[in-house]
Amino acid sequence: MNEKVDKFSDPEWLRNLPLRFEEIGYSPDELTECPKCGKPNAPNRAACLYCGTELINTRSKRIELDEVESWENGFNVIATVSNEIQVERTVRELTATLRLEHQILERLLGSGKALPIARVSTGDTAAAISELLVTHGIETQTVRDADLLLDAPPRRLRSIEFGDDNLLLHPFSGGESIKLHRNDVAVIVWCVLLTEQLESTEQKKRRSVTTVSETQTSSDHLVLDVYSRADPTGWRVPISGFDFSSLGEHKSLLAQENIKCLGERISSSAPAARLVDDYRSVRPILEVCWPSEHRKDTQSSSLVTLGRNKKTRVFTTDNTTQVTKYSRLQWHLL
């Protein structure tokens, strides 16, 4: 006991405490005064902590983020964060207002990139979210699903030739080739197509169901999308079925290396084009507004002789639509 008293009576222990420089909580000018009891409340509260009176505060007003089906024509609010905002404080306030996951919102605002923060069903709701974000110093842009042209898949290429001042794109399905002047190449996007599949076979006997076998497979393929300044649809270079002979002596035996080399070659040939290669790092954030597609297929087979029947379920996860959305978003951000 005496040791404890002696320890805390010595002022030296105070000098060794770690210092904290960040502001904790809200400053007085950020607090909202209750119109009934007059007591201060946090700016993200909808009702007074002390008397329950509704607080009139645009920053604390909740915005209902409605569920939008994948097939519906939604409105995507794209947020661009500058380094000047206070991320921690903004995350606290927006978490309550938009009811978004704290960790995801923190990663989005801390990334410094233009990413979707909400996908809603109406333009009015998108405008309300944008207005709220602007009050926090966050720039916004609304892009409709219709603007991303999801009904038109990227046009697949079978080869690219490099000229002195242009690129010659050869479509996979034949047809007329497209000549792009190097100054017309606007965006080059690297993305990854991911497919995961779980196949589970169950056997039913009388009243019990037993899992007979379970197999899980996955694949990922790097793709390269190229956009001209006048065309938001873009062309896609797949990792398979593409002729990389234009790389000459730089051509590798590995397709992954070839497609990376091709992207660098296009980028050096079109120095004004914007190169985007951050898909892997932002994918967890994209999953909130643009989740990967999940599909379940069931196949049944009856074995009458054994008095049993088997059922096979195949669960598939695919990010193709998400990749197309993110890739085409880069064209709209120009």
Rosetta blueprint (number, residue, H / E / L):
1 M L
2 N H
3 E H
4 K H
5 V H
6 D H
7 K H
8 F H
9 S H
10 D L
11 P L
12 E H
13 W H
14 L H
15 R H
16 N L
17 L L
18 P L
19 L L
20 R L
21 F L
22 E L
23 E L
24 I L
25 G L
26 Y L
27 S L
28 P H
29 D H
30 E H
31 L L
32 T E
33 E E
34 C L
35 P L
36 K L
37 C L
38 G L
39 K L
40 P E
41 N E
42 A L
43 P L
44 N L
45 R L
46 A L
47 A E
48 C L
49 L L
50 Y L
51 C L
52 G L
53 T L
54 E E
55 L L
56 I L
57 N L
58 T L
59 R L
60 S L
61 K L
62 R L
63 I L
64 E L
65 L L
66 D L
67 E L
68 V L
69 E L
70 S L
71 W L
72 E L
73 N L
74 G L
75 F E
76 N E
77 V E
78 I E
79 A E
80 T E
81 V E
82 S L
83 N L
84 E L
85 I L
86 Q L
87 V H
88 E H
89 R H
90 T H
91 V H
92 R H
93 E H
94 L H
95 T H
96 A H
97 T H
98 L H
99 R L
100 L L
101 E L
102 H H
103 Q H
104 I H
105 L H
106 E H
107 R H
108 L H
109 L H
110 G H
111 S H
112 G L
113 K L
114 A L
115 L E
116 P E
117 I E
118 A E
119 R E
120 V E
121 S L
122 T L
123 G H
124 D H
125 T H
126 A H
127 A H
128 A H
129 I H
130 S H
131 E H
132 L H
133 L H
134 V H
135 T H
136 H L
137 G L
138 I E
139 E E
140 T E
141 Q E
142 T E
143 V E
144 R E
145 D H
146 A H
147 D H
148 L H
149 L L
150 L L
151 D L
152 A L
153 P L
154 P L
155 R E
156 R E
157 L E
158 R E
159 S E
160 I E
161 E E
162 F E
163 G L
164 D L
165 D L
166 N E
167 L E
168 L E
169 L E
170 H E
171 P E
172 F L
173 S L
174 G L
175 G L
176 E L
177 S L
178 I E
179 K E
180 L E
181 H E
182 R H
183 N H
184 D H
185 V E
186 A E
187 V E
188 I E
189 V E
190 W E
191 C E
192 V E
193 L E
194 L E
195 T E
196 E E
197 Q E
198 L E
199 E E
200 S E
201 T E
202 E E
203 Q E
204 K E
205 K E
206 R L
207 R L
208 S E
209 V E
210 T E
211 T E
212 V E
213 S E
214 E E
215 T E
216 Q E
217 T E
218 S E
219 S E
220 D E
221 H E
222 L E
223 V E
224 L E
225 D E
226 V E
227 Y E
228 S E
229 R L
230 A L
231 D E
232 P E
233 T E
234 G E
235 W E
236 R E
237 V E
238 P L
239 I L
240 S L
241 G L
242 F L
243 D E
244 F L
245 S H
246 S H
247 L H
248 G H
249 E H
250 H H
251 K L
252 S L
253 L L
254 L L
255 A H
256 Q H
257 E H
258 N H
259 I H
260 K H
261 C H
262 L H
263 G H
264 E H
265 R H
266 I H
267 S H
268 S H
269 S H
270 A L
271 P L
272 A L
273 A L
274 R E
275 L E
276 V E
277 D L
278 D L
279 Y H
280 R H
281 S H
282 V H
283 R H
284 P H
285 I H
286 L H
287 E H
288 V H
289 C H
290 W L
291 P L
292 S L
293 E E
294 H E
295 R E
296 K E
297 D E
298 T E
299 Q E
300 S E
301 S E
302 S E
303 L E
304 V H
305 T H
306 L H
307 G L
308 R E
309 N E
310 K E
311 K E
312 T E
313 R E
314 V E
315 F E
316 T E
317 T E
318 D E
319 N L
320 T H
321 T H
322 Q H
323 V H
324 T H
325 K H
326 Y H
327 S H
328 R H
329 L H
330 Q H
331 W H
332 H H
333 L L
334 L L
